[in-house]
């Protein structure tokens, strides 16, 4: 998956790859690059799943972006605030459904 690269930029990168790697070695180079990216992705997925397991309950939906301390704190506070109900909330004297 390519993030933030348009078709013109991708074409420019392909021309640079042909120039620097050479047309004879480009297929092997691209294959090796794809294998490397697949290994990195698997490593990241494994690390994320191990982190979820080690943190225990409450972190089942942990995403790598949540590891940013600011994002992590915001998410935890939002979840805590959503769970709490106001104790001294005013109760209506008239049932609004009966009107």
Secondary structure as UniProt FT lines:
FT   HELIX           7..21
FT   TURN            23..25
FT   HELIX           26..55
FT   TURN            57..58
FT   TURN            60..61
FT   HELIX           64..67
FT   HELIX           69..83
FT   TURN            87..88
FT   HELIX           96..98
//
